[in-house]
Amino acid sequence: MINRVFSFKKPYKINPDNIKSQTTNQAPAGKFDVIIAGAGPAGSTAAFFMAQQGLKVLLLERGCYPGAKVCGGVSIIAEHTHKLFPNFWDELEWERMVTDQSFWWMTEDSVLSTRYQSKRLAAAPYNRFTIKRIHLYQWLAQKAIDAGAILLNNHHVSEVLFKDNQAIGVKIAEPHPNYYLADIIVLADGANSMLAEKSGLIHRVSPLNMSLYVKETISLSAEIIEERFNLLPNEGAIIGLYGYPTAGMNGTASIHTFKDSISLNVGMSVADFAQSGTRPYELLNRLKEHPNIKHLLKDGKLKEYGSALIPEGGYTSIPSLVHPGIMITGDAAALVNGVHGVNLAMWSGFFAAKAATAAKIVRDFSERKLSLYRTLLNESFVMQDMKANAGVAKMQQDIPYLFDLYTRMANEAAFQVAKVYTMPKLAKRKFIFQKLISMQPLGKMLKDSWRVLKVIK
């Protein structure tokens, strides 16, 4: 089965200069069917499927090329992506096929972990791939261009234009001031969408619902990565980190392996950063010094450093996604569900394309007609899973010690079980139980457990 790893076609590499050369500083005159603000996963996916259906699409990217503002990499869900882009692994430049998934619950000096490795995850249609964000963004943008969409880089959409409450176009800020008209506007401008807020479509995002993640990409040879993570060539590992990384607050960290680098990231809510006074880079530096992390990074060289805002408020933080002539997609729509973000963004772009195509056929761009977008989301795994996990964000806010305290308790229990004493086993069990209830009273443990169980579906 591992031979499947070596049976791929060689993915083609996209040069940013090639994408730049296929764009101009000004779009052709005339009105567009759709204007999309943002050439990320949601925007470029929407542009591709709309252009495939013959719609006249203008894709506007404020960076000098798609992916210019992103840092590091991510993992994508193979089945979700394969259903949108069949056999994408033969085109998209991926880093490693994930066959190893671990979770670490960490304290200052210990790690309690679970790990699953399987060659079954190396069989088509596979499970997850690690990829560099820039490769994904450019690949999707190139597919949109090849399908007929027009991409304009260095075009910052400063506001949506309205007539009688109906969106009719967008205004472009410097360095290419202009305006463009369209029947439909798709907002795919990422987390904390200023366009949606400025247009009065959403309220200002609460710092409780927005998380800030800082990350580093650290260069290491492929051989060292494979040795340290016990991987075969082309195989990859992802490790989820909880407890210690966020210094007593709820949040997460992770390690992703790439061909010749490792990505380390950590983050928590903006509100927790503000309340604690912790600086984001302090969390990252602290995590890098943990004994179980430090040896993985030994002799590595810093390649990239960056940060990203992630909307993690869950289902209850999703704004109204459809307005007259407008659809909101991806992170701008707060469509993030745990580790699922990029794949949900692409699916939201696909559903927006379905709604735009249906609206174009009947020349009806009202909120009622475009609400097909929301209907398709609601009927899919995207919104059904988000609704099932609707209480997770609030539960973490209500139990701010959840990750830290219970990670410490789990590690203490593991230590005591591993420790050999001269006392009888029954006495040892009572001793461990007393240790745990000294850290958290039994009644409080039961109450917290019930609250967690109620929101996990």
C-alpha positions as CSV (number, residue, x, y, z in Angstrom):
1,M,0.0,0.0,0.0
2,I,2.9,2.4,0.7
3,N,3.7,2.1,-3.0
4,R,0.8,4.5,-3.5
5,V,2.9,7.2,-2.1
6,F,5.2,7.0,-5.2
7,S,2.5,6.6,-7.8
8,F,1.4,10.3,-8.2
9,K,1.9,12.4,-11.2
10,K,4.4,15.1,-10.6
11,P,2.5,18.2,-9.5
12,Y,3.1,21.3,-11.7
13,K,4.6,24.2,-9.9
14,I,3.1,27.7,-10.3
15,N,5.4,30.6,-10.4
16,P,3.9,33.8,-9.0
17,D,5.4,35.7,-11.9
18,N,3.2,33.6,-14.2
19,I,0.1,34.6,-12.4
20,K,1.2,38.2,-12.4
21,S,1.8,38.1,-16.2
22,Q,-1.7,36.9,-16.8
23,T,-3.2,39.9,-15.0
24,T,-3.4,43.5,-15.9
25,N,-3.9,46.7,-13.8
26,Q,-7.3,47.3,-15.2
27,A,-10.2,45.0,-16.2
28,P,-12.0,45.3,-19.5
29,A,-14.8,47.9,-19.7
30,G,-18.3,46.8,-19.0
31,K,-20.3,45.2,-16.2
32,F,-19.5,41.8,-14.7
33,D,-21.8,39.1,-13.6
34,V,-19.8,38.6,-10.4
35,I,-17.0,40.5,-8.6
36,I,-15.2,38.6,-5.9
37,A,-13.1,40.4,-3.2
38,G,-10.3,38.2,-2.2
39,A,-8.3,35.5,-4.0
40,G,-8.0,33.1,-1.1
41,P,-9.5,29.5,-1.0
42,A,-13.1,30.7,-0.9
43,G,-12.8,33.5,-3.5
44,S,-10.7,31.6,-6.1
45,T,-12.9,28.4,-5.7
46,A,-16.0,30.6,-6.3
47,A,-14.3,32.2,-9.3
48,F,-13.4,28.9,-10.8
49,F,-16.9,27.3,-10.6
50,M,-18.6,30.5,-11.7
51,A,-16.3,31.0,-14.7
52,Q,-16.8,27.3,-15.6
53,Q,-20.5,28.0,-16.0
54,G,-19.8,30.9,-18.3
55,L,-20.2,33.8,-15.9
56,K,-18.1,36.9,-16.4
57,V,-16.0,37.0,-13.2
58,L,-13.7,39.6,-11.8
59,L,-11.4,38.3,-9.0
60,L,-9.7,41.1,-7.0
61,E,-6.7,40.5,-4.8
62,R,-5.1,43.2,-2.7
63,G,-1.7,41.4,-2.5
64,C,0.8,41.5,-5.3
65,Y,-0.3,37.9,-6.1
66,P,-2.6,35.3,-4.4
67,G,-1.0,34.1,-1.3
68,A,1.5,37.0,-1.0
69,K,0.2,37.8,2.5
70,V,0.1,34.2,4.0
71,C,2.8,32.4,5.9
72,G,3.7,28.8,6.4
73,G,1.4,25.8,5.6
74,V,-1.7,24.0,6.6
75,S,-3.3,20.6,6.1
76,I,-6.2,20.0,3.7
77,I,-8.8,17.3,3.9
78,A,-8.3,15.1,0.9
79,E,-11.9,13.8,0.5
80,H,-13.4,17.2,0.8
81,T,-11.0,18.7,-1.8
82,H,-11.2,15.6,-4.1
83,K,-15.0,16.1,-4.4
84,L,-14.5,19.6,-5.6
85,F,-11.3,19.1,-7.7
86,P,-11.0,15.4,-8.6
87,N,-7.5,13.9,-8.2
88,F,-6.2,17.3,-7.1
89,W,-3.1,15.6,-5.7
90,D,-1.9,15.2,-9.3
91,E,-1.9,18.9,-9.8
92,L,-1.5,20.7,-6.5
93,E,2.1,20.8,-5.1
94,W,1.7,19.1,-1.8
95,E,4.3,18.5,0.9
96,R,3.6,15.3,2.7
97,M,0.8,12.8,2.9
98,V,-0.4,12.6,6.6
99,T,-0.2,9.1,7.9
100,D,0.5,10.0,11.5
101,Q,-1.8,12.0,13.8
102,S,-1.0,12.7,17.4
103,F,-2.4,14.7,20.3
104,W,-0.2,15.9,23.2
105,W,-1.5,17.2,26.5
106,M,1.4,19.1,27.9
107,T,2.7,20.4,31.2
108,E,6.0,22.1,31.9
109,D,7.9,18.8,32.1
110,S,5.7,16.1,30.7
111,V,3.5,15.0,27.8
112,L,0.5,12.7,27.8
113,S,-0.1,11.6,24.2
114,T,-2.2,9.6,21.9
115,R,-0.9,8.6,18.4
116,Y,-2.3,6.9,15.4
117,Q,-0.2,5.8,12.5
118,S,-1.5,3.8,9.5
119,K,-0.6,2.9,6.0
120,R,-4.3,2.8,5.3
121,L,-4.2,6.6,5.3
122,A,-1.8,6.4,2.3
123,A,-4.5,4.8,0.0
124,A,-6.6,6.8,-2.4
125,P,-8.6,9.0,-1.9
126,Y,-6.2,9.5,1.0
127,N,-7.0,11.5,4.2
128,R,-4.9,14.7,4.6
129,F,-2.0,16.4,2.9
130,T,0.2,19.1,4.3
131,I,0.7,21.9,1.8
132,K,2.2,25.4,1.7
133,R,-0.5,28.0,1.7
134,I,1.1,29.9,-1.1
135,H,1.0,26.9,-3.4
136,L,-2.7,26.3,-2.6
137,Y,-3.7,29.9,-3.2
138,Q,-1.8,30.2,-6.5
139,W,-3.1,26.8,-7.7
140,L,-6.7,27.8,-7.1
141,A,-6.2,31.2,-8.6
142,Q,-4.6,29.7,-11.7
143,K,-7.6,27.3,-12.1
144,A,-9.9,30.3,-11.9
145,I,-7.9,32.1,-14.6
146,D,-7.8,29.0,-16.8
147,A,-11.6,28.7,-16.5
148,G,-12.0,32.3,-17.7
149,A,-12.0,34.5,-14.6
150,I,-10.1,37.8,-14.7
151,L,-7.7,38.3,-11.8
152,L,-6.4,41.8,-10.8
153,N,-3.6,41.9,-8.2
154,N,-2.8,44.9,-6.1
155,H,-6.5,45.8,-6.1
156,H,-7.8,46.7,-2.6
157,V,-11.6,46.8,-2.5
158,S,-12.3,49.7,-0.1
159,E,-16.1,49.6,-0.2
160,V,-19.1,48.0,-1.7
161,L,-21.3,50.3,-3.8
162,F,-25.1,50.2,-3.3
163,K,-28.2,51.5,-5.1
164,D,-31.5,51.3,-3.2
165,N,-30.0,48.7,-0.8
166,Q,-28.9,46.5,-3.7
167,A,-25.1,45.9,-4.2
168,I,-24.1,47.1,-7.6
169,G,-20.3,47.2,-7.6
170,V,-17.1,47.9,-5.7
171,K,-14.7,50.8,-5.2
172,I,-10.9,50.3,-5.5
173,A,-8.4,52.2,-3.4
174,E,-4.9,53.3,-4.3
175,P,-2.7,52.4,-6.1
176,H,-5.3,51.6,-8.7
177,P,-8.3,53.8,-7.8
178,N,-11.3,52.8,-9.8
179,Y,-14.7,51.2,-9.5
180,Y,-16.3,48.1,-11.1
181,L,-19.9,47.1,-11.5
182,A,-21.5,43.7,-11.2
183,D,-24.8,42.0,-10.5
184,I,-23.4,40.0,-7.6
185,I,-20.6,40.8,-5.1
186,V,-18.9,38.0,-3.2
187,L,-17.0,38.9,-0.1
188,A,-14.1,36.6,0.5
189,D,-11.7,39.0,2.2
190,G,-10.9,36.8,5.2
191,A,-11.4,37.0,8.9
192,N,-12.6,40.3,10.4
193,S,-14.1,41.4,7.1
194,M,-13.8,45.1,7.0
195,L,-15.9,45.2,3.8
196,A,-18.8,43.5,5.4
197,E,-18.5,45.6,8.5
198,K,-18.2,48.9,6.6
199,S,-21.2,47.9,4.5
200,G,-23.3,47.4,7.7
201,L,-23.7,43.7,6.9
202,I,-22.1,42.4,10.1
203,H,-21.3,43.8,13.6
204,R,-17.8,44.3,14.7
205,V,-16.3,40.9,15.6
206,S,-16.0,40.2,19.3
207,P,-12.5,39.6,20.5
208,L,-13.9,36.5,22.3
209,N,-14.8,35.0,18.9
210,M,-11.5,35.9,17.1
211,S,-8.2,34.0,17.8
212,L,-4.7,35.1,17.0
213,Y,-2.2,32.5,16.0
214,V,1.5,33.1,15.6
215,K,3.7,30.6,13.7
216,E,7.2,29.8,12.5
217,T,8.4,27.7,9.7
218,I,11.7,26.1,10.6
219,S,14.0,24.5,8.0
220,L,15.3,21.0,8.5
221,S,16.4,18.4,6.0
222,A,13.8,15.8,4.9
223,E,16.0,13.0,6.4
224,I,16.1,14.7,9.8
225,I,12.3,15.2,9.8
226,E,11.7,11.6,8.9
227,E,14.1,10.4,11.5
228,R,12.7,12.6,14.3
229,F,9.1,11.9,13.5
230,N,9.6,8.2,12.5
231,L,8.2,8.8,9.0
232,L,8.8,7.2,5.6
233,P,9.7,9.4,2.7
234,N,6.7,11.6,1.6
235,E,4.8,10.7,4.7
236,G,3.8,13.4,7.2
237,A,2.8,13.9,10.8
238,I,0.5,16.4,12.5
239,I,0.6,16.9,16.3
240,G,-2.1,18.8,18.2
241,L,-0.8,20.5,21.4
242,Y,-2.9,21.4,24.4
243,G,-2.4,22.8,27.9
244,Y,1.1,24.2,28.4
245,P,1.4,26.0,25.0
246,T,-1.2,28.6,25.9
247,A,0.1,29.4,29.4
248,G,-3.0,28.6,31.4
249,M,-5.7,29.8,29.0
250,N,-7.8,27.9,26.5
251,G,-6.2,27.7,23.1
252,T,-4.3,25.3,20.9
253,A,-0.9,24.8,19.2
254,S,0.2,22.4,16.5
255,I,3.2,21.0,14.6
256,H,2.9,20.2,10.9
257,T,5.7,18.5,8.9
258,F,6.6,19.5,5.4
259,K,9.1,18.3,2.9
260,D,12.1,20.2,4.3
261,S,10.6,22.2,7.2
262,I,8.4,22.1,10.3
263,S,5.6,24.6,11.1
264,L,5.0,25.4,14.7
265,N,2.0,27.6,15.7
266,V,0.2,28.6,18.8
267,G,-2.8,30.8,19.5
268,M,-5.8,31.7,21.6
269,S,-8.6,34.3,21.6
270,V,-7.7,38.0,21.2
271,A,-9.6,38.6,24.4
272,D,-7.3,36.2,26.3
273,F,-4.2,38.0,24.9
274,A,-5.7,41.3,26.0
275,Q,-6.7,40.1,29.5
276,S,-3.5,38.3,30.3
277,G,-1.1,40.9,28.8
278,T,0.7,38.0,27.1
279,R,2.5,38.9,23.9
280,P,1.9,36.4,21.0
281,Y,5.6,35.9,20.3
282,E,6.2,35.1,24.0
283,L,3.9,32.0,23.7
284,L,5.8,30.8,20.7
285,N,9.2,31.3,22.2
286,R,8.1,29.6,25.5
287,L,6.7,26.6,23.5
288,K,10.0,26.2,21.6
289,E,11.9,25.8,24.8
290,H,9.7,22.9,26.1
291,P,12.0,19.8,26.4
292,N,9.7,17.7,24.2
293,I,9.6,20.4,21.5
294,K,13.1,21.6,21.6
295,H,14.8,18.4,20.4
296,L,12.4,18.3,17.4
297,L,13.6,21.7,16.3
298,K,17.3,21.2,17.1
299,D,19.7,22.8,14.4
300,G,16.7,24.1,12.5
301,K,16.8,27.5,10.9
302,L,14.0,30.1,11.0
303,K,12.5,30.4,7.5
304,E,9.3,32.3,8.1
305,Y,7.5,34.1,11.0
306,G,3.9,35.3,10.7
307,S,0.5,35.5,12.3
308,A,-3.1,35.0,11.3
309,L,-6.6,35.8,12.7
310,I,-8.9,32.9,12.8
311,P,-12.7,33.2,13.5
312,E,-13.4,30.6,16.2
313,G,-16.7,31.8,17.6
314,G,-18.5,28.8,16.0
315,Y,-22.0,28.5,14.7
316,T,-23.5,31.3,16.8
317,S,-21.0,33.8,15.5
318,I,-21.9,33.3,11.8
319,P,-23.4,36.5,10.4
320,S,-26.2,36.8,7.9
321,L,-24.5,35.4,4.8
322,V,-26.9,36.7,2.1
323,H,-27.9,40.2,1.3
324,P,-29.3,41.9,-1.9
325,G,-26.6,41.2,-4.5
326,I,-24.1,40.0,-1.9
327,M,-22.8,36.6,-0.5
328,I,-20.2,36.3,2.3
329,T,-17.9,33.3,2.1
330,G,-15.0,31.6,3.9
331,D,-13.4,33.2,7.0
332,A,-15.3,36.4,6.3
333,A,-18.4,34.3,7.1
334,A,-16.8,32.8,10.2
335,L,-17.0,29.3,8.6
336,V,-14.3,27.7,10.8
337,N,-15.0,24.5,12.8
338,G,-12.0,23.3,14.8
339,V,-9.3,22.2,12.4
340,H,-11.7,22.6,9.5
341,G,-11.2,26.0,7.8
342,V,-9.7,25.9,4.4
343,N,-11.9,23.1,3.2
344,L,-15.0,24.9,4.5
345,A,-13.9,28.0,2.7
346,M,-13.6,26.1,-0.6
347,W,-17.0,24.5,-0.2
348,S,-18.6,27.9,0.6
349,G,-17.1,29.2,-2.6
350,F,-18.6,26.3,-4.5
351,F,-22.0,26.8,-3.0
352,A,-21.8,30.6,-3.7
353,A,-21.1,29.7,-7.4
354,K,-24.2,27.4,-7.5
355,A,-26.3,30.3,-6.2
356,A,-24.8,32.9,-8.5
357,T,-25.3,30.6,-11.6
358,A,-29.0,30.0,-10.6
359,A,-29.5,33.8,-10.1
360,K,-27.9,34.6,-13.5
361,I,-30.2,32.2,-15.3
362,V,-33.4,34.1,-14.2
363,R,-31.7,37.5,-13.8
364,D,-32.8,37.8,-10.2
365,F,-30.1,38.9,-7.8
366,S,-32.3,39.6,-4.8
367,E,-31.6,38.3,-1.3
368,R,-34.4,35.8,-1.8
369,K,-32.8,34.2,-4.9
370,L,-29.3,34.3,-3.6
371,S,-30.5,32.6,-0.4
372,L,-29.9,29.3,-2.3
373,Y,-26.3,29.8,-1.1
374,R,-27.4,29.6,2.6
375,T,-29.8,26.7,1.8
376,L,-27.0,24.6,0.2
377,L,-24.7,25.4,3.2
378,N,-27.4,24.3,5.6
379,E,-28.0,21.1,3.8
380,S,-24.3,20.2,3.7
381,F,-21.9,18.8,6.2
382,V,-20.5,22.4,6.5
383,M,-23.4,23.9,8.5
384,Q,-24.6,20.6,10.0
385,D,-21.3,20.0,11.7
386,M,-21.0,23.6,12.8
387,K,-24.5,23.5,14.3
388,A,-23.7,20.3,16.1
389,N,-20.6,22.0,17.7
390,A,-22.5,25.3,18.3
391,G,-21.8,25.2,22.1
392,V,-18.1,24.6,22.0
393,A,-16.9,28.2,21.9
394,K,-19.2,29.3,24.7
395,M,-18.2,26.3,26.8
396,Q,-14.6,27.2,26.5
397,Q,-15.3,30.7,27.5
398,D,-17.3,29.5,30.5
399,I,-14.6,27.0,31.6
400,P,-11.5,29.1,31.0
401,Y,-9.3,26.6,32.9
402,L,-10.5,23.6,30.8
403,F,-7.4,22.8,28.8
404,D,-4.8,23.8,31.5
405,L,-6.3,22.3,34.6
406,Y,-7.5,19.0,33.2
407,T,-4.3,18.6,31.2
408,R,-2.4,18.9,34.5
409,M,-4.7,16.5,36.2
410,A,-4.3,13.9,33.4
411,N,-0.5,14.2,33.4
412,E,-0.5,13.9,37.2
413,A,-2.6,10.8,37.0
414,A,-0.3,9.3,34.3
415,F,2.7,10.1,36.4
416,Q,1.3,8.4,39.5
417,V,0.2,5.4,37.6
418,A,3.7,5.1,36.1
419,K,5.5,5.7,39.4
420,V,6.3,2.5,41.3
421,Y,5.6,2.6,45.1
422,T,5.9,0.1,47.9
423,M,2.2,0.7,48.9
424,P,-0.5,-1.9,47.9
425,K,-2.3,-1.3,44.7
426,L,-5.6,-0.4,46.4
427,A,-3.8,2.1,48.6
428,K,-2.2,3.6,45.5
429,R,-5.5,4.0,43.7
430,K,-6.9,5.9,46.7
431,F,-3.7,8.0,46.8
432,I,-4.1,8.9,43.1
433,F,-7.8,9.8,43.7
434,Q,-6.9,12.0,46.6
435,K,-4.3,13.7,44.5
436,L,-6.8,14.5,41.8
437,I,-9.6,15.8,44.0
438,S,-7.0,18.0,45.7
439,M,-6.6,19.7,42.3
440,Q,-10.3,19.9,41.5
441,P,-13.2,18.9,43.8
442,L,-15.1,15.8,42.6
443,G,-18.4,17.8,42.3
444,K,-16.7,20.4,40.1
445,M,-15.1,17.7,37.9
446,L,-18.5,16.1,37.4
447,K,-20.2,19.4,36.6
448,D,-17.5,20.3,34.1
449,S,-17.6,16.9,32.5
450,W,-21.4,17.2,32.0
451,R,-21.0,20.6,30.4
452,V,-18.4,19.2,28.0
453,L,-20.5,16.2,27.1
454,K,-23.5,18.3,26.4
455,V,-21.8,20.2,23.6
456,I,-19.9,17.3,22.0
457,K,-22.0,15.8,19.2
